[in-house]
Structures are given as structure tokens and as C-alpha cells.
Amino acid sequence: MVQSTRTLGRSGIEVSALGMGCWAIGGPWAEGRTPLGWGAVDDAESVRAIRRALDLGVTLFDTADTYGAGHGERILGRALTGHRDAAIIATKWGYTFDEQTRQATGSDASPAYLHRAVRASLRRLGTDRIDLYQLHLADLPVARAQALIGTLEDLVTDGLIRTYGWSTDRVDRAAAFGQHAPHAVAVQHSLSVLRDAPELLGVCEKYDLASVNRGPLGMGLLTGKYQPDSTLPHDDVRGMASGWLEWFRGGRPAPEWLRRVQAVRAALTADGRTLAQGALGWIWARSDRSIPIPGCRSVAQVEENAAALTLGPLTPDHFAEVERQLAALRTAALREADRPYWPSPMLPTARP
């Protein structure tokens, strides 16, 4: 039987095994001239997508106060009007922004800002509680993060939040909350068939935390939509990709990542799944704590992703074939990197 739900770490809160990422529905926002959103968005379609996700059994919705400089939370709150008790809301705090100019302005890890941020998110979301409140500052020093635990526990006591976690790819950060924070129940981190995270999954197992997975579709690469000559618009964060965004370069999909997609495509789609559904099935096969949160901004995207819930994890054979293909790709890359350079007498400056 396909397991379509997960427990949110040690909280006892049941959520769908698939969440919906809400970065894209925040719409445009920027840091100076650098876009941080996914371009223009249709708010009415975003509302329809969220409600369709609920209809199809998706209950976890992940956003952040900074997405669209507050706009993303407002849209999620609008969509959940009359449906709040059917949803589990996860949002984040830590980055500062100007709602009027839609500009990112910095960060603030102080307890005073935490108090202001949670109340502002509650107003934008139109709710009286946040189910999972996540620290958004991935590289915040451990000591400064631990200094926030007391404030977070007070917010739990006051009923403003139910649980909390940290959005980080740093193992020591994840472990710090897992070990010392009473109501910490989740780590949000990158995980996909293109980039595994065994150490972070180990932390989740050790401390009974949920693994909430951002980037499960490689920011679109694992949908099959992009080809080597695909270009992204300049108002899309992927079109002006910074150093922290590895999947794209110069407004195009990075060739090395497209090669990885091609290597695993057959194994992911062998039983009739779409490429995206196979990528989600790989994550569920990888860990029973995993909750992928692919971004969606249309009803069609929601329907394709939610259909993966009925298919469940990849079979052991197909999972093993994916791993075999990835291992072969890594071996080939290492051989290429280690191949000695012997100048050709025909082309003295060329590498064969």
C-alpha cells in the first residue's frame, strides 16, 4: 500500500508525503537589480493551484515571509480562507525586506525581530498559528541560533507556533536544533536525485526530525522542460543565477546537470511515470522521513506532482538502476579529471 502521509518529526502532526513549495507564487522581488523571484505570476491561478492541491490530498504548504516580500504569504492565506484546518502551514523568518518596494534589505537574527516577524506572518497569512516556523538563515552561527530557542519555546507556549525548524544544508546546524531544541521537528534541506544528502538524512534519523526537501525537481531540470538551448527570462532568479544557484548558468541550464538528468531519465520513467513523478518517487524511496516540496504555480503542475502520491516510491530495482547510472557518471567524470595530459605531436597545444 502506498504511504501518502508522513509524521512531521517528533511532533505527531500528520502531513501529506508531498508538500507544495510556494516560492514561485510570491511573484517578483529583488535585491537591488538582482531578481529573487521566478518572474511574473498570476495570483488567481496560484489560488486555484493551492486549492487544487488540497483537493488532491496535499496538506503541507511551505512559504517564507520574504517570498515576494510578503506577497507569497498573503496569497497562501487568501487561498486557505475557509480551508485553514485542512492545511499545515510552514513559513520562515530571518531575512528582512520592504513590502512596498519588494526589495530584500538584509537579515536579522535577534529575538526582538523574531517576535515582530512571527506576528507579521500571522497577519499576512490570516491565521492564528503557524504549524512549522523555520529559521531561514542557513549559515547562522550555531550559538546565535541556539540563543533563539528560548524565544521559540515561548512562542509555542503562547500558541503562535506549533513547532519550529531550520532551513539549512549545514549538518552541524541541523544537529544543533535537533539535539537541543524541544519543539524542533524538521530540517529543510536540498535533496534530489541529482544531489543526495546522506549526512543530513542521518541527522534527521538520529534526532527524529522530518526531512523537508527543497529543490526536489532541480528547480525545473527534472521536469524535462529544459534543453541545452533553453533560456530563462531576466526577471527569473534562474535567468540571473548567482553562485549559490548551481543548476543554471548564464541564463541557461548547466550542461553538466542536464547530462545527469539524461543519465537517470530511463530509470525514473521505466514504469510509466513522468520524469518529475520519478524524481519524487526516488526521494520517497531514499528515506521514509522525506517530504519533497516541489514548487508549483499552476493547476497543471499541481496535478502532475500530486499524481505521484498514488505511485509512491520507486521500486527497489528502479532505485538501484538510478544509483548505478549515477555511479557510472561519477566514475567517468573522475577518469576524465585524472587523465594525464600528453600533448599531441599533431596539435601541440590541444588536449585530446
N, C-alpha and C positions, 0 to 999 in steps of 0.2 A: 504493500500500500504506500502511495506517495505521501510523504510527510509535508504538509503545506504550511505548517506553523513552526515557530521556534519560541523558546523561552528567552526573554531578554536578560541573559546572565543569571545572577542570583536573585533577581527581583521577584520572580514568579509571574511577571507580566507576559502574557502570550501575545505574540505578534505574527504576522504573516512571514513566511520564509523569504519573501520578496518584498522589498520596500520600493518607494518611489523617490528618487533624488530630485530636489526642487531648485537646484542652482539655475538651470536654464530659464525657468519661468519667472525669475526675478527681473529679466529684461536687462537693458543696457545700464551699466555703471562703469566707472573707470578710476584709475589712479593717474591724475594728470591726463595725458592723451592716450595712455595705455588701457585698452578695454579689459575689463574683468568679467564681463558677461558673455552671453552667447548670441548677442545681436538682438534685433527687434523680435518681439513676441506678441502673440495675440492673447490678451488676458482672458477673453471669453473662451477660447479653445483650451487654455490652461485650466480653467474652472471645470470645463467638461471632462478633461483628461483626469483630473483628480477624482471627480465623482464616478467616472467610469472605472477607475482603479478600485474604488470602494465596492462597486457592483461586482467586480471580478475577484474579490477576496483579498485585495491588498489593503493592509491596515496601517503600515508604518510609512510615515511621510517625513523625510529628512530635509530640513532647510537650514538657514543661518540668518541672523539679523542683518548681516552685511550684503546678502544676495539682493542685487537691485537696490542697495542702500535702503533696505526696509520694505521694498515693494514685494519681494517674494513672500514674506510673512503675511502681508496684507492679502495677497491673492489666495494663499493657502487658507487663511482664516475665512475669506469670503466663500471659498468652495466648501468648507466644512460647516458652514452655518446650517443648523438643523441636523447635522450628522456628527457632531463632535464626539459623542460617546462611542462611535464606531471606529474612531481613529486613534492611533498612537502618534503623537507629535514629538519629533526630535528637532531641536534647533541648537544654535551655537552662539557663543559670545566671545569677545576678546578684541576684535578689530573695531575701530571707530570709523564713522562715516557721517556725511552730511546728506540728509534726506532730500533737501531742496535741490542741491546741485548734483546729486547722485555721484559724489566723489568719495573715495576712500581717503581717510585722513590720518591713519596711524593705528596704534593699538594701545590698550590699557588693561593691565593685569591686576589692578588694585581691587580690594574688596568693595570700596565705595562705588567703583564703576560697575562691578558685578551686580550690586543692588539696583543701580539705575537700569542696567541693561535688561535684567530679567523682567522688570516691570514694564519697560518699553516694549519688549517682545510680547508680553501678555496682552497689552493694549492692541498691538498690530494684529495679533492672531485672533483677537476677540474671544479669549478663553480665560478660565480662572486657574489653569495649571498647565505646566509643561511636563510631559511624560519622561523625556530624556533630554537633559540640558548638558551640552558638550563644550568644553574648553576648545576654542578654535586655534589657539596659538601653539602650533605643533612643536616648536623648539624652545618654548619657555623653560627656563631652568627648573629643575625638579623642586628645589627649595621654595621657589616663588609659587609654583603650582600647589605644593602641599600647604602653603600658607593660606590658600583659598578654601581648604577642606572644611574648616570650621564654619565659614560663611555659607558654603553649600549645604552643610548639615542643618544650619538654621533655616535655610530656605525650604528644605524638606520638612522640617518641623512645622513651619508656617503654612505648609500646603501649597506653596507656589510652584515647586517642582516635586516630582515623584522620585526621580533618580538622576544620576549625572554620569559623565564620562569624559574622555579626552579624545579629540581628533588628532592623531599623531602617527607617524611612521617610525618613531623612535622607541626602541624596545625598552630602554630604561625609563622613559616617561610613562609608557603604558603600565609597566610593572609597579611604578611608584603609586599610581592611583589604585591599581588592583590590590596591592598589599596593604595600603594604609587608609583608604577612603571607604567608610562603612557602606555608603549607598552608591558607590561607583559600580556600574553594571556592564559597561560596554567600552570597547575601544573602536573608534572608527579609523580605518586604515586602508591603504591601497591594496587591492587583491584582484587578480585576474589571471586567466590562462597565460597571458603574456608576462606577468610579473607575480611570482609566488611570494609569500611572506611567512615562511615556516617559523621564524623566531617569534613573530607577533602572534601567530596562531598558538604557539607554545605558551605564551603569557596568558592568553585567553583560557586555555585549558587549565593551567596551573591555578589561576585565581577565579575560575568560574565566571568568566566575562563573555558577553556576546561579541562576536566579530562582525562589525558593521562595515560593509565593503564598498568603498567609493572606487570609481573607475572600473567597474566590473566588465564594461564593454570597451575599455581602452579609449574613452572619450569619443566613441563612434567607430573606431577602427574595426571592432568586432561585430559591426552590423553588416559589413560587406559593402557599405555605401561608397567607400573611398578607394580611388585608384591612384597610381603614381602621378598622374597629371591633374588630379583634383586640386582645386584651390579653395581657400576659405576666405570669406569677406573680412575686411579690416576691422569691422566692429565686433568680430567674434574673437574671444580670447585665444582660440586655437589658430586664428589667422595672423595674430601678432605674438606668437608663442614666445614666452620668456624662458630663461634657462631652467626653471623648475618644471616646465611642461615638456616632457620628453617625447611625447607621441608625435608632435608636429614640429616642423622646422621651416622657416621662411614661407609660412602660409600654406605648406603642403604636408601631407603625411610623410613621416620619416621613412625612407626606404627600408631600413633595417627592421622596422616594426611591421611593415607590410609583408616582408619576407616571412616573419614569424606567423603572421595571420595565415598566409598561404600554406605554410607547413602543417598547420593543425586543422585547416578547413575541412578536409575529408573526414577526419575522425570525429569532429564536432557535429557534423551533419549526417553521419552514416545512418542513423535511424530515422531520418526524415525531419529532424529539427531544422529550423533556420540557424544560420551562424550565430546570431545573438542568443537564441534559446540553448544552443550547445554550449556557448560560453558560460551561461548561467548554470547549466547542468554540471559543468566542470567544477564550479565553485561549491555547489552543494555536495558533490562527490568528494571534494577536497577536505571539507570539515563540516561536522553536524552543528557547529556553532555559527556558521557563516550566514549572513543576511545581506545579500547584494542589494544595492540601491541604485540601479541604473537611472540616469536622468531621462526624463520624458517631458515633452511639451506638446504632444498631440495625442488624440484618442487612439490613432493607429499604432503609435509606439507603445502605448499602454497595453493595448490588446495583444500585440505580439509578445511582449515581455511576460504578461500575466499568463499567457498560454503555456509558458514554460513550467508553471506550477503544476499543471496536470501531467507533465512529462517527467518531472523530478530529476534526480541526479543522473549523470551519465552512468551507463553500465560499467562494471569493472573492466571489461575488455576494451571499451571505447576510451575510458580514462587512461588505461595503460598504453593504448596506442598514441594518445596525445603526448604522454610523457616520453614515449620512445621517439617521436618525431622531434620534440623539443631537445632531447638529449643529443640526437644526431645533428641538429642545427648548431648546438653549442660546441660539439666536437669539431665540426667543420670550421667554425669560427676560430677556435683555438689553433687548429692546424694552420689556418691562413695567417694568423698573427705570429706564429712561431716559425713559419717557413723561412729558412735563411735566404739572404739576398745574394744571388750570384749574377753579376752583371752579364748581359748577353753580348757576345762579340759583334752581333749584328746591330744591336741597339744598346750602346754602351751606357746610356743614362736611363734606360727603361727597366722597370721591374716586371718580370714575367707574370 
